[in-house]
Every structure is written in structure tokens, then in C-alpha cells.
């Protein structure tokens, strides 16, 4: 019985890979046609590989109603999301963007990692963020409406996630210009409330890793300010229904995973888009547009 199950799972996996390959090849043909009309990509970016990786991930991705996104979302929106991903030179595999399904449409939502990659193409040299704790000495001033950080003195004894009063981020551009963003904890929490996973009295990612969440939130705001002043990113209206801050939770989970942290995450507190169970994979039918014309 176990052997038969293993064989069935192997065949299922091979079938999915073949479908992903066929869909990817069709996408590559369309993208090459768009290249003739001026569509360009970042150097050293293999969009064929990224499309294949993205399709394999999408096959195991559900929307908020626990429906496979490849069945609940239109083909046009799936293609547009993937084209948007490769046009910006991002990678779902590297967590630089996330697939977001809403009202039957799929969109490509850049993460903080992806926003940083985009900002580097626009002249970003470095970006750092820090948390401000109660008792810290933090001073800044305004010049021509720009935020200028004067100093931040922090004692080791002040570090306490229950006593965070704010956070700030500083970006250094290629021309030496410094761009800063400061947020109070009240502003940060307001941003968190835009996501589905945040609960003021909960015990999820926001509470366990409040410092990392706060730094990513202020970084995200600063990166938006940089990217929104350049073409090709920052299309606010596209993400009107889904808060970007919602994605910060999965960014933090990814950070912890990469650093081999042993703390378990509650998936319900991370993001509503999650892989299907093995049982669902076996019973799931391929969407019509991914079936071959011979079927």
C-alpha cells in the first residue's frame, strides 16, 4: 500500500512538473513577443527559470477560501502577475514577491526583499533600520520637510520588545544622499492592523518578534517612498485591497527560518496564502487552461 502511494505521488509530481513546463514555455513565447515591443529585463535575470519556479509554487498555493489559486484566479490575471514579476526582475522562490489572490484575480506583491532589489536599481546603496526603546536618546530634525537623524544612543539594558516606542530607517543612495523615515509605535501598529494576521492581544509574530516586524515596517515605508518616485513600481492602486504590511509577517518568518531559529510559527498568524495538504494535492484537478488540447 505504501509503495503504491509513493508511486502515485511520484507520478502526480511528474505530471505537475510537465504541466508547469508547458505553461512556462507558452509564457516564454508571449514574453519574447513583448520583447519585440520594448519589454526589457534586468541583466543576469533568467526569467524562464523564475517562471518555472513560480508555477511550481503556484500549484501548491491557496487563496483565502482555501481554493487553489490556479483554479480560483483567471488565466489572464495569472499571466499578468507572472509578467509583472519577471518585468521587475523578482523571484517568488527567493521570497522577493508573493502571489496574492483576491476576487478571482492573482497579483504579484513585492516583499521588503523585492522592494530593496528594485530600489537598488534606482540608486539605493544601503538601507538599515533600528528600533527605538524607552530610555534611548533619539534626536532628529527637519530640513525642507526631510527627516534628518541627529543621534541615537541605546543602552543594552533598554532592549525590551515590550518597551518599543518607535523605529526608523535610513537609506543611503549612490550619490551620497541619505533618506530617513521615522515611525512611532502607534503608527507601526496602525500599519499592522491593515493585515489579517495581527491581533492586539495575540501571541503571534508581531508579539514574539516585535522588533523585527517594526524594523521591516519602517523599511517598507521608506522603500515605497523611493520606488514610488520611479517608473515600473509602486502602483498603489493595484494593491488597494491587500495591505503590503501583511506580507511583512511572512518576511519575518523567512528570516527566522534562514537563521535556524527553533521557535514555531502559527501559520494562521503568518499569511492566509498557504500550501495545500498532501491529500488535497492528490484529489485536486488541474484547471481547464492548464490541460492539454488533447484532453
Rosetta silent file (secondary structure, phi, psi, omega in degrees, C-alpha in Angstrom):
SEQUENCE: XXXXXXXXXXXXXXXXXXXXXXXXXXXXXXXXXXXXXXXXXXXXXXXXXXXXXXXXXXXXXXXXXXXXXXXXXXXXXXXXXXXXXXXXXXXXXXXXXXXXXXXXXXXXXXXXXXXXXXXXXXXXXXXXXXXXXXXXXXXXXXXXXXXXXXXXXXXXXXXXXXXXXXXXXXXXXXXXXXXXXXXXXXXXXXXXXXXXXXXXXXXXXXXXXXXXXXXXXXXXXXXXXXXXXXXXXXXXXXXXXXXXXXXXXXXXXXXXXXXXXXXXXXXXXXXXXXXXXXXXXXXXXXXXXXXXXXX
SCORE:     score description
SCORE:     0.000 S_00000001
   1 L     0.000  -47.727 -179.845    0.000    0.000    0.000 S_00000001
   2 H   -62.242  -38.871 -179.604    2.754    2.431    0.984 S_00000001
   3 H   -65.817  -41.842  178.808    4.677    1.570   -2.184 S_00000001
   4 H   -63.565  -39.791  178.834    1.604    2.195   -4.357 S_00000001
   5 H   -63.464  -41.750  179.980    1.040    5.547   -2.634 S_00000001
   6 H   -63.537  -41.423  179.435    4.660    6.553   -3.234 S_00000001
   7 H   -64.608  -42.645 -179.860    4.391    5.637   -6.912 S_00000001
   8 H   -63.483  -41.917  179.414    1.157    7.611   -7.253 S_00000001
   9 H   -65.189  -37.633  179.050    2.693   10.642   -5.579 S_00000001
  10 H   -64.836  -43.865  179.065    5.726   10.430   -7.861 S_00000001
  11 H   -64.423  -39.022  178.526    3.528   10.292  -10.965 S_00000001
  12 H   -62.402  -43.497  179.844    1.475   13.203   -9.652 S_00000001
  13 H   -64.069  -42.408  179.632    4.619   15.260   -9.101 S_00000001
  14 H   -64.841  -37.924  178.840    5.925   14.432  -12.573 S_00000001
  15 H   -64.499  -41.747 -179.588    2.583   15.387  -14.089 S_00000001
  16 H   -65.884  -40.455  179.468    2.602   18.728  -12.298 S_00000001
  17 H   -64.278  -37.466  179.213    6.139   19.455  -13.413 S_00000001
  18 H   -66.988  -42.584  178.787    5.172   18.684  -17.007 S_00000001
  19 H   -63.113  -43.785  179.053    2.148   20.988  -16.819 S_00000001
  20 H   -61.390  -38.910  179.525    4.292   23.740  -15.293 S_00000001
  21 H   -64.515  -44.884 -179.637    6.840   23.258  -18.072 S_00000001
  22 H   -63.585  -43.560 -179.656    4.186   23.514  -20.785 S_00000001
  23 H   -65.689  -41.217  179.870    2.655   26.634  -19.246 S_00000001
  24 H   -61.934  -43.967  179.875    6.080   28.198  -18.785 S_00000001
  25 H   -61.197  -37.803  178.295    7.014   27.563  -22.411 S_00000001
  26 H   -67.027  -38.846  178.259    3.792   29.254  -23.510 S_00000001
  27 H   -65.952  -40.669  179.563    4.579   32.222  -21.258 S_00000001
  28 H   -60.341  -41.745  178.857    8.119   32.471  -22.632 S_00000001
  29 H   -60.444  -44.561 -179.680    6.746   32.683  -26.178 S_00000001
  30 H   -65.958  -39.636 -179.558    4.421   35.538  -25.156 S_00000001
  31 H   -67.028  -38.893  178.219    7.183   37.375  -23.311 S_00000001
  32 H   -63.248  -34.280  176.746    9.526   37.101  -26.291 S_00000001
  33 H   -66.854  -39.211  178.657    6.805   38.686  -28.399 S_00000001
  34 H   -68.585  -29.551  178.002    6.515   41.528  -25.889 S_00000001
  35 H   -61.767  -31.835  179.200   10.290   41.992  -26.002 S_00000001
  36 L   -65.205  -22.977 -179.451    9.916   42.968  -29.652 S_00000001
  37 L  -101.870   15.223  172.354    7.771   45.884  -28.497 S_00000001
  38 L   107.568    0.303  178.203   10.270   47.130  -25.925 S_00000001
  39 L   -68.325  127.082 -177.488    9.747   44.964  -22.843 S_00000001
  40 L  -122.525  163.128 -178.461   13.104   44.709  -21.040 S_00000001
  41 L  -133.981  156.189  176.712   14.504   42.738  -18.116 S_00000001
  42 L   -61.644  151.006  178.567   17.329   43.227  -15.610 S_00000001
  43 L   -64.916  151.543  177.887   20.705   41.839  -16.653 S_00000001
  44 L    60.598   25.753  178.391   21.611   38.335  -15.468 S_00000001
  45 L  -111.484  115.337 -178.966   17.915   37.559  -14.820 S_00000001
  46 L   -93.270   93.133 -174.939   16.748   34.222  -16.199 S_00000001
  47 H   -69.591  -23.149  177.002   13.009   34.732  -16.482 S_00000001
  48 H   -64.882  -47.072  178.164   12.454   31.203  -17.839 S_00000001
  49 H   -63.158  -41.292 -178.438   13.816   29.644  -14.637 S_00000001
  50 H   -68.208  -35.548  177.078   11.883   32.077  -12.474 S_00000001
  51 H   -65.360  -43.044  178.779    8.641   31.368  -14.325 S_00000001
  52 H   -62.096  -45.256  178.919    9.101   27.630  -13.856 S_00000001
  53 H   -62.523  -41.744 -179.185    9.804   28.056  -10.134 S_00000001
  54 H   -63.798  -41.495 -179.387    6.818   30.365   -9.749 S_00000001
  55 H   -65.244  -38.631  177.864    4.469   27.915  -11.460 S_00000001
  56 H   -63.910  -36.735  178.506    5.571   25.064   -9.202 S_00000001
  57 H   -71.112  -41.494 -178.909    4.873   27.267   -6.171 S_00000001
  58 H   -63.772  -30.430  179.124    1.504   28.417   -7.518 S_00000001
  59 L   -62.608  -25.695 -178.733    0.389   24.808   -7.924 S_00000001
  60 L  -110.376   23.599 -177.510    0.579   24.436   -4.137 S_00000001
  61 E  -112.383  135.348  179.238   -0.857   27.859   -3.260 S_00000001
  62 E  -112.740  158.554  173.433   -4.374   28.527   -1.991 S_00000001
  63 L   -88.924 -173.172 -176.151   -6.432   31.684   -1.708 S_00000001
  64 L   -66.051  -19.184  178.254   -8.152   32.876    1.478 S_00000001
  65 L   -94.506   12.702  179.148  -11.031   30.487    0.825 S_00000001
  66 L    66.373   23.411  176.370   -8.618   27.535    0.697 S_00000001
  67 L   -97.889  141.250  177.143   -9.165   27.167   -3.039 S_00000001
  68 E   -58.359  130.039 -176.542   -6.168   26.531   -5.344 S_00000001
  69 H   -63.407  -27.607  179.712   -5.265   29.885   -6.918 S_00000001
  70 H   -72.495  -12.252  176.176   -4.767   28.228  -10.299 S_00000001
  71 H  -103.767  -35.582 -175.331   -8.463   27.309  -10.207 S_00000001
  72 H   -85.804  -19.207 -178.229   -9.945   30.363   -8.479 S_00000001
  73 L  -103.950  149.047 -179.435   -8.000   33.016  -10.428 S_00000001
  74 L   -70.217  152.308  179.394   -8.395   33.906  -14.078 S_00000001
  75 H   -61.608  -40.306 -178.618   -5.725   32.874  -16.547 S_00000001
  76 H   -60.211  -42.500 -179.010   -5.240   36.497  -17.614 S_00000001
  77 H   -69.278  -34.167  177.771   -4.508   37.613  -14.045 S_00000001
  78 H   -65.432  -45.730  178.971   -2.078   34.719  -13.527 S_00000001
  79 H   -63.526  -42.629  179.880   -0.201   35.605  -16.689 S_00000001
  80 H   -63.673  -39.254  179.592   -0.173   39.307  -15.782 S_00000001
  81 H   -63.979  -41.545 -179.701    1.126   38.535  -12.285 S_00000001
  82 H   -70.399  -38.037  177.117    3.963   36.444  -13.689 S_00000001
  83 H   -65.424  -39.414  177.479    4.812   39.048  -16.329 S_00000001
  84 H   -62.316  -40.347  179.347    4.858   41.699  -13.606 S_00000001
  85 H   -61.027  -50.477 -176.047    7.202   39.505  -11.583 S_00000001
  86 H   -73.251  -31.194  178.216    9.715   38.995  -14.383 S_00000001
  87 H   -62.712  -38.992  177.959    9.483   42.586  -15.605 S_00000001
  88 L   -82.892   -3.140  178.384   10.578   43.766  -12.168 S_00000001
  89 L    68.808   34.598 -177.771   13.216   41.028  -12.096 S_00000001
  90 L  -103.057  169.133 -176.903   11.834   39.456   -8.930 S_00000001
  91 L  -136.194  120.650  174.196   11.700   35.871   -7.710 S_00000001
  92 L   -65.664  -36.616 -179.394    8.877   34.161   -5.806 S_00000001
  93 L   -59.600  -35.763 -178.962   11.343   31.395   -4.967 S_00000001
  94 L   -93.173   12.541  178.699   13.608   33.868   -3.151 S_00000001
  95 L    64.152   24.492  178.406   10.667   35.462   -1.303 S_00000001
  96 L   -81.906  -14.291  174.695   11.140   38.698   -3.239 S_00000001
  97 E  -157.574  161.288 -177.886    7.447   38.696   -4.042 S_00000001
  98 E  -129.584  144.505  175.165    4.335   36.784   -3.079 S_00000001
  99 E   -79.362  127.626  179.965    1.280   35.649   -5.048 S_00000001
 100 E  -121.820  121.408 -179.998   -1.847   37.326   -3.690 S_00000001
 101 E  -101.673  129.162  178.507   -5.292   36.134   -4.765 S_00000001
 102 E  -151.037  126.720  177.218   -8.251   38.485   -4.366 S_00000001
 103 L    53.599   41.741  175.772  -11.690   38.451   -6.000 S_00000001
 104 L    78.578   10.470  179.383  -10.666   35.877   -8.582 S_00000001
 105 E  -127.573  143.796  178.972   -7.525   37.689   -9.640 S_00000001
 106 E  -104.428  137.506  175.464   -3.886   36.984   -8.889 S_00000001
 107 E  -130.501  160.629  179.152   -1.354   39.748   -8.325 S_00000001
 108 E  -103.793  112.292 -175.631    2.366   39.799   -7.614 S_00000001
 109 E  -101.617  111.282  178.535    3.063   41.555   -4.308 S_00000001
 110 E   -62.602  139.828  174.618    6.693   42.644   -3.763 S_00000001
 111 L   -91.533 -178.482  176.915    8.101   41.861   -0.323 S_00000001
 112 H   -61.333  -36.736  178.418   10.619   44.001    1.541 S_00000001
 113 H   -63.292  -44.818  179.814   13.348   41.931   -0.110 S_00000001
 114 H   -66.477  -41.658  178.931   11.897   42.610   -3.553 S_00000001
 115 H   -62.152  -35.211  177.418   11.364   46.292   -2.819 S_00000001
 116 H   -66.943  -41.859  178.149   15.021   46.506   -1.765 S_00000001
 117 H   -60.268  -43.329 -179.934   16.136   44.863   -5.027 S_00000001
 118 H   -65.254  -43.217 -178.960   14.092   47.356   -7.012 S_00000001
 119 H   -63.381  -33.094  178.115   15.403   50.315   -5.023 S_00000001
 120 H   -63.977  -33.888  177.143   18.995   49.200   -5.689 S_00000001
 121 H   -70.722  -20.129  179.641   18.293   49.509   -9.398 S_00000001
 122 L   -97.838    9.534  175.185   17.130   53.061   -8.720 S_00000001
 123 L   113.220    0.731  178.038   20.318   54.039   -6.897 S_00000001
 124 E   -68.132  129.348  177.959   19.958   52.583   -3.401 S_00000001
 125 E  -100.130  -39.635 -179.286   23.359   51.734   -1.967 S_00000001
 126 E  -159.823  153.050  176.404   22.387   50.605    1.528 S_00000001
 127 E  -146.194  134.148 -179.975   19.420   50.634    3.903 S_00000001
 128 E  -138.260  153.970  179.176   19.299   49.958    7.636 S_00000001
 129 E  -135.462  155.941  179.051   16.666   50.159   10.332 S_00000001
 130 E  -146.681  151.138  177.623   16.704   50.283   14.116 S_00000001
 131 E   -92.186  145.149  176.161   14.204   50.082   16.931 S_00000001
 132 E  -107.060  120.471  179.893   13.864   52.884   19.493 S_00000001
 133 E  -101.215  157.784  175.689   13.302   51.657   23.047 S_00000001
 134 L   -59.965  128.493 -177.987   12.033   53.565   26.043 S_00000001
 135 L   103.165  -16.536  177.086   15.060   55.211   27.663 S_00000001
 136 L   -69.151  154.142  172.261   17.006   55.606   24.406 S_00000001
 137 E   -99.131  108.643 -177.626   18.324   59.034   23.430 S_00000001
 138 E  -129.085  124.139 -179.664   16.916   59.696   19.963 S_00000001
 139 E  -133.266  140.637  175.016   17.013   63.055   18.205 S_00000001
 140 E  -150.623  164.153  176.633   16.109   64.173   14.716 S_00000001
 141 E  -143.752  172.608 -178.347   15.120   67.365   12.948 S_00000001
 142 E  -111.394  137.132  173.453   13.516   68.512    9.715 S_00000001
 143 E  -132.024  115.846 -177.263   15.180   70.300    6.817 S_00000001
 144 L    52.625   41.507  178.339   12.968   71.308    3.911 S_00000001
 145 L    71.165    4.783  176.827   10.458   68.727    5.187 S_00000001
 146 E   -93.691  142.423  179.573   13.130   65.993    5.061 S_00000001
 147 E   -83.700  126.266  178.458   13.873   63.916    8.158 S_00000001
 148 E  -119.267  118.930  178.927   17.465   64.161    9.389 S_00000001
 149 E   -80.517  124.305 -179.942   18.613   61.769   12.136 S_00000001
 150 E   -90.194  -49.132  178.945   20.884   63.562   14.613 S_00000001
 151 E  -163.827  156.399  173.510   21.714   60.791   17.071 S_00000001
 152 E  -145.537  108.845  178.167   20.549   57.549   18.608 S_00000001
 153 E  -108.625  126.581 -175.103   22.133   56.364   21.828 S_00000001
 154 L  -130.872  131.816  176.244   20.980   52.993   23.116 S_00000001
 155 L   -95.922  146.181  179.949   21.890   51.112   26.268 S_00000001
 156 H   -57.844  -34.624 -178.181   21.895   47.334   26.344 S_00000001
 157 H   -67.878  -18.731 -177.746   19.577   47.445   29.357 S_00000001
 158 H   -79.729  -17.403 -174.097   16.930   49.272   27.316 S_00000001
 159 L   -67.741  110.467 -177.796   16.414   46.400   24.865 S_00000001
 160 L  -160.557  116.536 -176.914   12.933   45.080   25.603 S_00000001
 161 H   -63.870  -16.751  177.236   10.283   44.297   22.996 S_00000001
 162 H   -84.207   -4.827 -176.738    7.592   45.377   25.446 S_00000001
 163 H  -125.156   32.393  175.978    9.108   48.865   25.570 S_00000001
 164 E   -78.277  126.871 -179.812    9.451   49.736   21.891 S_00000001
 165 E  -107.563  -11.764  179.247    8.413   53.353   21.311 S_00000001
 166 E   173.736 -173.916  178.521    9.248   53.575   17.621 S_00000001
 167 E  -156.926  158.878  177.747   11.595   52.694   14.785 S_00000001
 168 E  -145.557  158.461  178.193   13.455   54.424   11.979 S_00000001
 169 E  -134.480  146.111  178.150   15.185   53.520    8.730 S_00000001
 170 E  -129.676  126.687  177.096   17.942   55.269    6.791 S_00000001
 171 E  -108.828  136.543  176.799   18.679   54.709    3.118 S_00000001
 172 E  -110.769  121.695 -177.957   21.943   55.770    1.515 S_00000001
 173 E   -89.839  166.769 -177.701   21.731   56.473   -2.204 S_00000001
 174 L   -60.371  -28.174 -179.923   24.511   56.125   -4.752 S_00000001
 175 L   -87.243    6.550  178.759   25.030   59.899   -4.854 S_00000001
 176 L    92.742   -9.122  179.819   25.580   60.001   -1.082 S_00000001
 177 L   -66.810  139.479  176.058   22.121   61.336   -0.242 S_00000001
 178 E  -108.620  131.846  178.755   20.557   59.992    2.955 S_00000001
 179 E  -121.484  127.071 -175.483   16.817   59.456    3.154 S_00000001
 180 E  -121.669  154.871  176.208   15.242   58.696    6.523 S_00000001
 181 E  -139.023  133.318  179.545   11.852   57.594    7.801 S_00000001
 182 E  -124.109  135.804  177.688   10.674   57.640   11.437 S_00000001
 183 E  -134.292  138.366  173.386    7.546   55.962   12.810 S_00000001
 184 E   -78.461  164.527  179.027    6.096   55.870   16.306 S_00000001
 185 H   -63.892  -31.805  177.999    4.902   52.553   17.712 S_00000001
 186 H   -64.321  -41.277  177.628    1.325   53.794   17.354 S_00000001
 187 H   -66.102  -40.083 -179.897    1.896   54.351   13.622 S_00000001
 188 H   -63.015  -44.614 -179.879    3.545   50.954   13.284 S_00000001
 189 H   -65.792  -34.406  176.542    0.625   49.194   14.961 S_00000001
 190 H   -61.754  -39.224  176.896   -1.807   51.037   12.705 S_00000001
 191 H   -65.761  -42.107 -179.775    0.085   49.575    9.737 S_00000001
 192 H   -61.166  -35.226 -176.567   -0.016   46.107   11.301 S_00000001
 193 L   -66.850  -14.889  178.203   -3.783   46.338   11.724 S_00000001
 194 L   -73.416  -19.229  179.388   -4.143   46.513    7.940 S_00000001
 195 L   -89.558  158.780 -177.318   -3.089   42.856    7.748 S_00000001
 196 L   -76.996  -24.776 -171.981   -5.324   39.901    8.520 S_00000001
 197 L   -85.296  -15.256 -173.413   -2.948   38.186   10.922 S_00000001
 198 L   -79.033  134.404  173.859   -2.434   40.934   13.514 S_00000001
 199 L  -134.244  125.066 -176.139   -4.207   40.764   16.862 S_00000001
 200 L   -55.628  -39.131 -177.787   -3.503   43.377   19.522 S_00000001
 201 L  -104.764   16.388 -177.452   -3.793   40.826   22.327 S_00000001
 202 L   -80.620 -174.873  178.546   -2.472   37.877   20.347 S_00000001
 203 L  -134.153   46.035 -176.867    0.715   35.885   20.710 S_00000001
 204 L   -99.570 -153.225 -176.366    1.793   35.721   17.102 S_00000001
 205 H   -61.124  -40.232 -178.039    4.704   37.005   15.052 S_00000001
 206 H   -61.031  -36.979 -178.839    4.031   40.647   15.933 S_00000001
 207 H   -81.636  -41.460 -176.388    4.330   39.956   19.649 S_00000001
 208 H   -71.827  -34.344 -177.195    7.171   37.409   19.549 S_00000001
 209 L  -129.907   52.396 -176.707    9.313   39.377   17.117 S_00000001
 210 H   -59.525  -35.865 -178.434    8.032   42.920   17.560 S_00000001
 211 H   -65.864  -46.153  179.755   11.466   44.425   16.920 S_00000001
 212 H   -65.852  -40.894  178.647   11.911   42.701   13.544 S_00000001
 213 H   -63.335  -41.763 -179.510    8.354   43.485   12.495 S_00000001
 214 H   -64.177  -43.282 -179.626    8.771   47.151   13.455 S_00000001
 215 H   -66.111  -39.788  179.098   12.025   47.490   11.511 S_00000001
 216 H   -67.714  -34.844  179.738   10.567   45.839    8.414 S_00000001
 217 H   -64.830  -46.198 -179.070    7.503   48.092    8.582 S_00000001
 218 H   -71.483  -33.282  174.913    9.515   51.310    8.644 S_00000001
 219 H   -62.712  -44.145 -178.517   11.878   49.932    5.974 S_00000001
 220 H   -60.254  -42.445  179.945    8.905   49.114    3.799 S_00000001
 221 H   -64.286  -41.752  179.690    7.547   52.652    4.076 S_00000001
 222 H   -66.113  -42.064  179.509   10.916   54.148    3.172 S_00000001
 223 H   -64.650  -36.153  176.678   11.380   51.804    0.213 S_00000001
 224 H   -61.408  -42.256 -179.431    7.921   52.711   -1.059 S_00000001
 225 H   -61.851  -35.901  179.260    8.904   56.379   -0.968 S_00000001
 226 H   -74.713  -49.764 -175.405   11.977   55.594   -3.076 S_00000001
 227 H   -70.230  -31.290 -178.358   10.353   53.194   -5.522 S_00000001
 228 L   -70.646  -13.114  178.470    7.193   55.231   -5.995 S_00000001
 229 L   -92.654    3.510  178.260    9.251   58.077   -7.463 S_00000001
 230 L  -123.907  153.036  179.930   10.485   55.809  -10.254 S_00000001
 231 L   -74.984  152.537  175.086    8.586   54.148  -13.069 S_00000001
 232 L    95.607    0.129  178.554    7.926   50.410  -13.032 S_00000001
 233 L  -158.178  167.929  175.306    6.997   50.041   -9.361 S_00000001
 234 L    78.765   29.600 -179.659    4.843   51.456   -6.634 S_00000001
 235 L   -80.112   84.210 -171.851    1.492   51.085   -8.368 S_00000001
 236 H   -55.203  -41.206 -175.395   -0.513   51.748   -5.238 S_00000001
 237 H   -61.950  -26.688 -179.319   -3.901   51.267   -6.870 S_00000001
 238 H   -66.042  -26.945 -174.280   -3.006   47.685   -7.804 S_00000001
 239 H  -114.706   26.309 -175.430   -2.743   46.717   -4.130 S_00000001
 240 L   -58.587  -37.927 -174.502   -5.602   48.779   -2.775 S_00000001
 241 L   -87.144  -19.715 -176.575   -7.440   45.771   -1.355 S_00000001
 242 L  -121.076  120.784 -178.587   -4.433   43.916    0.078 S_00000001
 243 L   -71.996  134.154  177.400   -2.085   45.599    2.547 S_00000001
 244 H   -64.355  -33.059 -177.816    1.608   45.295    1.786 S_00000001
 245 H   -62.575  -21.291  176.733    2.281   45.186    5.533 S_00000001
 246 H   -60.772  -32.394 -177.810    0.508   41.836    5.617 S_00000001
 247 H   -75.559  -18.027 -179.090    3.480   40.386    3.760 S_00000001
 248 H   -62.530  -30.223 -179.904    5.947   41.546    6.401 S_00000001
 249 H   -61.433  -43.174 -179.958    4.804   38.688    8.611 S_00000001
 250 H   -72.180  -30.359  175.265    5.989   36.090    6.110 S_00000001
 251 H   -60.559  -44.879  179.977    9.228   38.040    5.627 S_00000001
 252 H   -65.195  -41.760  178.065    9.953   37.720    9.345 S_00000001
 253 H   -59.463  -39.802  178.852    9.077   34.025    9.286 S_00000001
 254 H   -65.535  -42.105  177.604   11.518   33.590    6.419 S_00000001
 255 H   -58.056  -46.331 -178.057   14.236   35.453    8.350 S_00000001
 256 H   -64.360  -41.564  179.938   13.778   33.223   11.354 S_00000001
 257 H   -61.798  -43.428 -178.889   13.816   30.095    9.201 S_00000001
 258 H   -66.352  -26.598 -179.901   17.045   31.164    7.498 S_00000001
 259 L   -95.056   11.999  175.974   18.670   31.762   10.870 S_00000001
 260 L    56.935   37.283  176.261   17.627   28.294   12.106 S_00000001
 261 L   -72.720  138.734 -174.659   15.527   29.703   14.922 S_00000001
 262 L   -89.745   -0.315 -179.221   13.680   26.898   16.705 S_00000001
 263 L   -70.065  131.827  179.197   10.578   28.945   17.551 S_00000001
 264 L   -81.954  143.042  177.718    7.462   27.520   15.910 S_00000001
 265 L  -105.159  141.634  173.722    5.223   29.840   13.947 S_00000001
 266 L   -82.826  112.559 -174.754    1.456   29.724   13.948 S_00000001
 267 H   -58.270  -30.447 -179.433    0.646   29.581   10.234 S_00000001
 268 H   -66.868  -21.142 -179.625   -2.656   31.375   10.806 S_00000001
 269 H   -95.425    0.451 -177.246   -0.699   34.355   12.050 S_00000001
 270 L   -97.175  -60.430 -178.126    1.670   34.471    9.101 S_00000001
 271 L  -166.024  150.661 -176.740   -0.378   34.752    5.934 S_00000001
 272 L   -80.064  -11.896  176.465   -3.623   33.496    4.506 S_00000001
 273 L   -93.549  115.481 -175.215   -1.936   32.079    1.396 S_00000001
 274 L  -143.035  158.381 -178.630   -0.546   28.674    2.278 S_00000001
 275 E   -64.468  154.853  175.713    0.351   25.369    0.598 S_00000001
 276 L   -78.389  159.361  176.082   -2.251   22.644    0.194 S_00000001
 277 L   -75.324  161.155 -178.794   -2.088   19.436    2.199 S_00000001
 278 H   -58.670  -38.720 -178.831   -0.767   16.268    0.539 S_00000001
 279 H   -64.521  -39.366  179.531   -4.264   14.787    0.472 S_00000001
 280 H   -65.815  -33.672 -178.376   -5.633   17.846   -1.307 S_00000001
 281 H   -62.401  -39.629 -175.348   -2.823   17.595   -3.875 S_00000001
 282 H   -72.001  -33.637 -175.918   -3.849   14.081   -4.869 S_00000001
 283 H   -92.670   -8.067 -174.812   -7.539   14.894   -5.282 S_00000001
 284 L   -74.342  133.445  177.297   -7.049   18.304   -6.891 S_00000001
 285 L   -92.297  147.377  178.384   -7.985   18.628  -10.569 S_00000001
 286 L   -71.018  143.054  177.483   -5.912   20.740  -12.913 S_00000001
 287 L   -64.281  153.166 -175.275   -7.601   23.978  -14.020 S_00000001
 288 H   -53.895  -42.521 -174.010   -9.032   23.901  -17.551 S_00000001
 289 H   -71.038  -12.561  179.773   -6.478   26.277  -19.057 S_00000001
 290 H   -98.197   -1.114  177.758   -3.590   24.065  -17.887 S_00000001
 291 L   -84.948  149.274 -179.387   -4.963   20.924  -19.536 S_00000001
 292 L   -72.815  158.689 -178.296   -3.618   19.951  -22.959 S_00000001
 293 L   -65.832  -19.162 -177.843   -5.808   20.405  -26.013 S_00000001
 294 L   -79.168  -20.008 -175.618   -5.906   16.622  -26.449 S_00000001
 295 L   -71.053    0.000    0.000   -7.694   16.035  -23.107 S_00000001
